[in-house]
Amino acid sequence: MKALIFDSGTLINLSMTGLLNILPGLKKMFGGRLLITRAVKQEVIDRPIGVMRFELGALRIKKLLEDGVIEMPSSLGISDEKIQVVSKELMDMANHYLQVRGNWVHLVSEAEISCLALSDELAKLDIANLIAIDERTTRVLCENPRSLENIMQGKLHQKVSLVMDDMSIFSKYKFIRSSELVFVAYKKGLIDLKGDKVLEALLYATKFNGSSISFEEINILKKI
């Protein structure tokens, strides 16, 4: 068995680009489970469904959940309570990594970190998994945590101090962005549009709706 865990930003990106409809086809092609945590559900369904501006997107994601395209961890016997416990442990570590003037730099949100916690629980069940996440900080925390010091200094325009030296616990997670999901969907014929500019347009749409993909990376994907 294998699973793809969705963070809020990836689902919102697909919703805003009108590409949520690729998920049933991707699930069938993937041959695994598409999962969201309770914290992600709160961000993409429960809260926005009461806001006029975001209600339609929330309803579309809700239907995917109702239809079983997307599932909750409970479908695999993983409780929300267990994910909350692991999430708190991971969040405490991540948010006590850097300091600015003696204050901790908040790096990750509950929804993002809950995806990592679910990945841990899936690994215990020998379920291979990827985390679909567009936000850059969480991915850098896991893939190259030492570079966060310079990244956050650039964002905050202040001296950032590295406090915790070993963040290797985060190195085990594997990620994919909405841009790459859309690229796969295009290559597998799951996109109705045809023409030379379609792939480029799809990748730019994901970039400008929150995917942390560079123009250089887009150019590389266009040539594959």
HELIX and SHEET records of a PDB file:
HELIX    1   1 SER A    8  MET A   16  1                                   9    
HELIX    2   2 LEU A   20  ILE A   22  5                                   3    
HELIX    3   3 LEU A   23  PHE A   30  1                                   8    
HELIX    4   4 ARG A   38  LYS A   41  1                                   4    
HELIX    5   5 GLN A   42  ASP A   46  3                                   5    
HELIX    6   6 PRO A   48  GLY A   50  5                                   3    
HELIX    7   7 GLU A   55  GLU A   66  1                                  12    
HELIX    8   8 PRO A   73  LEU A   76  5                                   4    
HELIX    9   9 ASP A   80  ALA A   94  1                                  15    
HELIX   10  10 GLU A  110  LYS A  124  1                                  15    
HELIX   11  11 ARG A  136  GLU A  143  1                                   8    
HELIX   12  12 PRO A  145  SER A  147  5                                   3    
HELIX   13  13 LEU A  148  LEU A  156  1                                   9    
HELIX   14  14 SER A  168  PHE A  170  5                                   3    
HELIX   15  15 SER A  178  LYS A  187  1                                  10    
HELIX   16  16 VAL A  198  PHE A  208  1                                  11    
HELIX   17  17 PHE A  215  LYS A  223  1                                   9    
SHEET    1   A 4 ARG A  33  LEU A  35  0                                        
SHEET    2   A 4 LYS A   2  PHE A   6  1                                        
SHEET    3   A 4 ALA A 128  ALA A 132  1                                        
SHEET    4   A 4 PHE A 175  ILE A 176  1                                        
SHEET    1   B 3 ASN A 103  TRP A 104  0                                        
SHEET    2   B 3 LEU A  98  VAL A 100 -1                                        
SHEET    3   B 3 SER A 161  LEU A 162 -1                                        
END                                                                             
